[in-house]
Amino acid sequence: MKIQILGTGCAKCTKLAASTAAAAAALDLDHEIEKITDIGRITEFGVMLTPALAVDGTVLVTGRAPSVDELKEILRRAGKP
């Protein structure tokens, strides 16, 4: 699973990255986390509000940093075919 954190490095972006890493570790997911800070790449995803979270190229969260528990649920759903 490729998890992408989209954001310029603001406090919410940093929180989303840390919470997502904690959620993925708690679920023992086989994953890779990529932080995307380039505005051009962020807009290619169609994201206008950061932070945002994408899994395997699909944007699942924009404009907020969900809790670790909410992120675990989002990642569980994203991992199901």
Backbone torsions as a table, in degrees:
resi	resn	phi	psi	omega
1	MET	NA	129.8	176.8
2	LYS	-103.2	117.5	-179.6
3	ILE	-105.4	127.7	-179.0
4	GLN	-118.9	127.4	176.0
5	ILE	-100.9	119.0	-177.9
6	LEU	-106.3	117.8	179.9
7	GLY	174.3	161.7	-174.2
8	THR	-87.4	-0.8	178.9
9	GLY	106.2	13.0	178.7
10	CYS	-67.7	173.6	-178.7
11	ALA	-59.5	-41.2	179.1
12	LYS	-66.7	-36.3	178.2
13	CYS	-64.1	-43.5	178.9
14	THR	-64.1	-41.3	178.4
15	LYS	-64.0	-43.4	179.1
16	LEU	-61.3	-43.0	179.7
17	ALA	-61.4	-46.5	-179.1
18	ALA	-66.1	-43.6	-179.5
19	SER	-66.2	-38.5	179.1
20	THR	-66.6	-42.3	177.6
21	ALA	-61.6	-41.7	178.7
22	ALA	-64.9	-42.0	-179.7
23	ALA	-65.3	-44.5	179.9
24	ALA	-64.1	-40.2	178.1
25	ALA	-65.8	-41.5	179.9
26	ALA	-62.7	-32.3	179.1
27	LEU	-87.7	-3.7	-178.6
28	ASP	55.0	44.2	-179.0
29	LEU	-79.7	145.2	169.2
30	ASP	-82.1	104.6	-171.6
31	HIS	-145.6	164.5	173.7
32	GLU	-133.4	134.3	178.0
33	ILE	-108.5	128.4	177.4
34	GLU	-119.5	129.1	176.1
35	LYS	-98.7	123.2	-179.5
36	ILE	-111.2	115.2	-177.2
37	THR	-111.3	-11.4	-179.1
38	ASP	-74.3	122.0	-177.4
39	ILE	-57.8	-39.0	179.0
40	GLY	-59.9	-45.0	178.2
41	ARG	-67.8	-37.9	179.6
42	ILE	-61.7	-44.9	-179.2
43	THR	-69.0	-24.8	174.8
44	GLU	-61.0	-26.6	176.3
45	PHE	-79.4	-8.4	-176.5
46	GLY	85.1	12.5	-177.1
47	VAL	-86.7	127.9	176.9
48	MET	-113.8	-15.4	177.6
49	LEU	-123.0	126.7	176.4
50	THR	-110.4	159.0	2.2
51	PRO	-75.4	162.9	176.2
52	ALA	-139.6	156.1	-179.9
53	LEU	-125.7	128.5	174.9
54	ALA	-123.2	145.0	175.4
55	VAL	-123.5	122.5	-177.8
56	ASP	51.3	39.5	175.4
57	GLY	86.5	-4.3	179.9
58	THR	-102.8	123.1	-179.6
59	VAL	-73.9	126.2	-177.7
60	LEU	-114.7	-22.7	-178.7
61	VAL	-141.7	136.5	173.1
62	THR	-138.1	145.3	171.5
63	GLY	74.9	10.5	-180.0
64	ARG	-158.7	168.4	178.0
65	ALA	-121.1	94.8	-178.9
66	PRO	-62.8	163.7	176.8
67	SER	-68.7	164.3	177.8
68	VAL	-59.6	-42.3	179.9
69	ASP	-62.2	-42.7	178.7
70	GLU	-66.0	-39.5	178.7
71	LEU	-65.1	-35.9	176.8
72	LYS	-60.3	-43.4	179.2
73	GLU	-65.5	-43.2	178.4
74	ILE	-61.0	-44.7	179.9
75	LEU	-68.0	-37.3	176.3
76	ARG	-59.1	-49.7	-178.9
77	ARG	-63.4	-38.5	-178.4
78	ALA	-66.8	-29.2	-177.7
79	GLY	-81.4	-9.0	-179.7
80	LYS	-88.3	136.8	-179.6
81	PRO	-70.4	NA	NA
